[in-house]
Amino acid sequence: MPTQSDAYPELEVFVGGWFHQDWGAFGETVEEVVQDYKKVVGQIRVSQVCAEMDQFIQENGPTVEFAFEQRWGWLRPAGLGYTIPEFFEELKRILST
């Protein structure tokens, strides 16, 4: 039986691996953390994580905030001034530079 992480494997790696409790170890800002991820994983995985962010938003629609909290409750983009769609858009913007 598939698990939740099966639906978004690279997004699980990105959020779980770079935005965990000690995400400050990868940079002082969201941009620095994202740039570290981008440097480590390469372009194919960057493209995959961007597609998975779009898929997550599309599949969860109006319940996206709740769905994000259920998966990655330790990460609070609202505390950084973002809704989940805004947070993903910012991540994708940084990944595309």
Beta strands, then each sheet from edge to edge (+ up, - down):
end
